[in-house]
Amino acid sequence: MNPFAVAAGAALALAAAPAALTAVGFTSGGIAAGSYAAGMMSSAAVANGGGVAAGSLVAVLQSAGAAGLSGATSVAVAGAGAAVGWVAGFFR
């Protein structure tokens, strides 16, 4: 195991998450018109009879895009990045 790869994966995932959310349309000002996020929101609303359900993936991602990652979400993102780093450490 390469501990540097694990740490780098966690740090990179935490740093990239806000930019990735913004890139797909989950912004601090709401969902960007014409974006991938807007398509997700439209699909979720159609599937839910006209509204986006609280706690749904779209709602959670928009919350993170608007307010940033919560502590629990940061831990999950860092954990996923660490796992990717751990696997990548075997391919050096």
DRENFI-448867 format. One record per residue: residue in one letter; x, y, z of N, C-alpha, C in turn. Coordinates in Angstrom, 2 decimals. Atoms other than C-alpha are relative to their C-alpha. Example, Ala and Ser with C-alpha at 12.3 -4.5 7.8 and 13.67 -1.06 7.14 Angstrom:
<rs>
code n.px n.py n.pz ca.px ca.py ca.pz c.px c.py c.pz
A 0.89 -1.19 0.00 12.30 -4.50 7.80 0.90 1.20 0.00 .
S -0.82 -1.19 -0.06 13.67 -1.06 7.14 -0.77 1.09 0.73 .
</rs>
This chain:
<rs>
code n.px n.py n.pz ca.px ca.py ca.pz c.px c.py c.pz
M 0.84 -1.18 0.00 0.00 0.00 0.00 0.88 1.24 0.00 .
N -0.72 -1.26 0.08 1.19 3.47 -0.85 -0.81 1.06 0.75 .
P 0.78 -0.97 -0.77 0.02 5.87 1.89 -0.08 1.37 -0.68 .
F 0.04 -1.27 0.72 0.89 8.86 -0.30 -1.14 0.00 -1.00 .
A 1.07 0.10 0.99 -1.50 7.66 -3.00 -1.37 0.09 0.66 .
V 1.26 -0.06 -0.73 -4.28 7.20 -0.43 -0.31 1.43 0.42 .
A 0.19 -1.38 -0.44 -3.79 10.68 1.02 -0.25 0.94 -1.18 .
A 0.18 -0.84 1.18 -3.49 12.26 -2.43 -1.39 -0.20 -0.60 .
G 1.34 0.27 0.52 -6.69 10.56 -3.57 -1.07 0.69 0.82 .
A 0.98 -0.66 -0.89 -8.60 11.84 -0.54 0.02 1.50 -0.19 .
A -0.13 -1.45 0.15 -7.26 15.38 -0.92 -0.51 0.47 -1.36 .
L 0.45 -0.37 1.34 -7.90 15.49 -4.66 -1.52 -0.07 -0.11 .
A 1.46 0.13 0.05 -11.48 14.26 -4.24 -0.66 1.16 0.73 .
L 0.58 -1.12 -0.74 -12.20 16.91 -1.60 0.15 1.32 -0.74 .
A -0.25 -1.25 0.73 -10.67 19.66 -3.73 -0.84 0.06 -1.28 .
A 0.69 0.02 1.30 -12.41 18.57 -6.95 -1.52 0.00 0.13 .
A 1.45 0.15 -0.14 -15.93 17.99 -5.56 -0.76 1.30 -0.26 .
P 0.75 -1.23 0.27 -17.07 21.65 -5.49 0.07 0.42 -1.48 .
A -0.14 -0.36 1.41 -15.71 22.28 -8.99 -0.82 -0.93 -0.89 .
A 0.79 0.95 0.78 -17.37 19.14 -10.30 -1.49 0.30 0.10 .
L 1.40 -0.36 -0.17 -20.72 20.15 -8.82 -0.37 1.21 -0.86 .
T 0.25 -1.21 0.79 -20.48 23.58 -10.43 0.03 -0.31 -1.49 .
A -0.14 0.33 1.42 -19.38 22.10 -13.76 -1.25 -0.66 -0.58 .
V 1.20 0.66 0.51 -22.53 20.00 -14.04 -1.27 0.81 0.24 .
G 1.13 -0.92 -0.12 -24.79 22.88 -12.99 -0.59 0.19 1.37 .
F 0.48 -0.22 -1.38 -25.29 22.67 -9.21 0.81 1.16 0.58 .
T -0.75 -1.19 -0.38 -24.27 26.24 -8.36 -0.55 0.61 1.29 .
S 0.45 -0.67 -1.22 -24.54 28.48 -5.32 -1.26 0.82 -0.23 .
G 1.20 -0.77 0.34 -27.27 30.44 -7.12 -1.17 -0.86 -0.45 .
G 1.06 0.91 0.45 -29.35 27.37 -7.99 0.48 -0.84 -1.17 .
I -0.35 0.87 1.13 -29.42 24.92 -10.85 0.08 0.85 -1.26 .
A -0.24 -0.79 1.21 -27.99 26.44 -14.03 -0.89 -0.48 -1.14 .
A 0.89 0.31 1.12 -30.41 26.59 -16.96 0.78 -0.71 -1.12 .
G -0.59 0.71 1.11 -29.64 24.13 -19.74 1.13 -0.95 0.37 .
S -1.11 0.84 -0.44 -27.13 22.18 -17.65 -0.44 -1.45 0.19 .
Y 0.28 1.40 -0.33 -26.88 18.48 -16.89 -0.87 -0.07 1.25 .
A 0.79 -0.04 -1.23 -28.26 19.32 -13.42 -1.45 0.35 -0.29 .
A 1.37 -0.37 0.37 -31.30 20.94 -15.03 -0.74 -1.19 -0.59 .
G 0.60 1.22 0.55 -31.94 17.74 -16.96 -0.34 -1.00 1.09 .
M 0.26 0.89 -1.13 -31.63 15.71 -13.77 -1.23 0.47 0.79 .
M 1.11 -0.56 -0.75 -34.04 18.06 -12.00 -1.32 -0.23 -0.74 .
S 1.20 0.20 0.80 -36.55 17.85 -14.83 -0.46 -1.46 0.06 .
S 0.34 1.42 -0.06 -36.43 14.05 -14.86 -0.54 -0.39 1.37 .
A 0.44 0.30 -1.36 -36.78 13.88 -11.07 -1.39 0.56 0.25 .
A 1.32 -0.61 -0.18 -39.75 16.24 -11.15 -1.08 -0.78 -0.74 .
V 0.96 0.79 0.77 -41.51 14.25 -13.87 -0.29 -1.32 0.72 .
A 0.16 1.28 -0.68 -40.91 11.00 -11.98 -0.73 0.13 1.33 .
N 0.59 -0.20 -1.32 -42.20 12.52 -8.75 -1.30 0.80 -0.06 .
G 1.27 -0.69 0.11 -45.38 14.11 -10.07 0.08 1.51 0.04 .
G -0.10 -1.45 0.10 -44.07 17.64 -10.52 0.95 0.67 0.96 .
G -0.92 -0.61 -0.95 -41.71 18.24 -7.62 1.22 -0.88 0.21 .
V -1.21 0.76 -0.33 -38.25 17.19 -6.52 -0.10 -0.37 1.48 .
A 0.16 0.48 -1.36 -38.44 15.05 -3.40 1.19 0.40 0.88 .
A -1.06 -0.29 -0.98 -36.49 16.16 -0.33 0.79 -1.27 0.24 .
G -0.87 1.15 -0.23 -33.53 13.88 0.21 0.37 -0.76 -1.25 .
S -0.35 0.68 1.25 -33.38 12.82 -3.44 1.41 0.41 -0.42 .
L -1.35 -0.30 0.47 -30.07 12.81 -5.29 0.11 1.43 -0.50 .
V -0.02 -1.37 0.52 -30.93 16.07 -7.06 -0.01 1.00 1.15 .
A 0.09 -0.91 -1.14 -31.87 17.75 -3.77 1.31 0.04 0.79 .
V -1.26 0.07 -0.75 -28.70 16.57 -2.02 1.12 0.68 -0.77 .
L -1.05 -0.63 0.80 -26.44 17.64 -4.89 -0.18 1.51 -0.08 .
Q 0.23 -1.44 0.03 -28.10 21.05 -5.11 0.36 0.64 1.33 .
S -0.37 -0.51 -1.32 -27.69 21.52 -1.38 1.52 0.13 0.12 .
A -1.47 -0.05 -0.04 -23.99 20.69 -1.68 0.54 1.08 -0.93 .
G -0.43 -1.05 0.92 -23.64 23.01 -4.68 -0.24 1.38 0.56 .
A 0.35 -1.31 -0.54 -25.30 25.87 -2.83 0.75 0.32 1.29 .
A -0.56 -0.27 -1.33 -23.88 25.49 0.67 1.35 -0.64 0.25 .
G -1.25 0.72 -0.22 -20.81 23.31 0.21 -0.28 -1.37 0.59 .
L 0.14 1.36 -0.50 -20.20 19.81 1.45 -0.13 0.01 1.52 .
S 0.13 0.15 -1.44 -21.39 18.88 4.93 1.16 -0.85 0.52 .
G -1.07 0.81 -0.59 -19.03 17.15 7.33 -0.10 -1.46 -0.40 .
A 0.19 1.41 0.36 -20.54 13.74 6.64 0.28 -0.24 -1.48 .
T -0.25 0.15 1.43 -20.43 14.28 2.89 1.49 0.14 -0.30 .
S -1.45 -0.14 0.19 -16.81 15.46 3.10 0.72 -1.29 0.35 .
V -0.60 1.28 -0.40 -15.92 12.24 4.93 -0.23 -1.05 -1.08 .
A 0.30 0.98 1.04 -17.67 10.17 2.26 0.81 0.26 -1.27 .
V -0.77 -0.36 1.20 -15.99 12.05 -0.61 1.48 -0.33 0.21 .
A -1.41 0.30 -0.29 -12.57 11.78 1.05 0.23 -1.51 0.04 .
G -0.13 1.46 -0.04 -13.15 8.07 1.68 0.01 -0.61 -1.38 .
A 0.03 0.51 1.37 -14.05 7.44 -1.93 1.30 0.35 -0.73 .
G -1.28 -0.40 0.62 -10.99 9.41 -3.07 1.16 -0.82 0.52 .
A -1.06 0.82 -0.59 -8.79 7.48 -0.65 -0.02 -1.41 -0.59 .
A 0.12 1.34 0.59 -10.12 4.20 -2.04 0.55 -0.02 -1.42 .
V -0.54 -0.10 1.37 -9.34 5.31 -5.59 1.52 0.12 0.06 .
G -1.45 -0.15 -0.16 -5.88 6.40 -4.44 0.67 -1.30 0.39 .
W -0.54 1.28 -0.44 -5.33 3.05 -2.75 0.13 -0.95 -1.19 .
V -0.05 0.86 1.19 -6.20 1.17 -5.95 1.05 0.52 -0.97 .
A -0.98 -0.57 0.94 -4.13 3.56 -8.07 1.43 -0.24 0.47 .
G -1.33 0.24 -0.53 -1.18 2.97 -5.75 0.60 -1.32 -0.44 .
F -0.50 1.29 0.47 -0.91 -0.56 -7.10 0.51 0.05 -1.44 .
F -0.34 -0.13 1.41 -0.34 0.72 -10.66 1.12 1.00 -0.24 .
R -1.09 -0.96 0.20 2.86 2.67 -10.29 1.20 -0.65 -0.58 .
</rs>
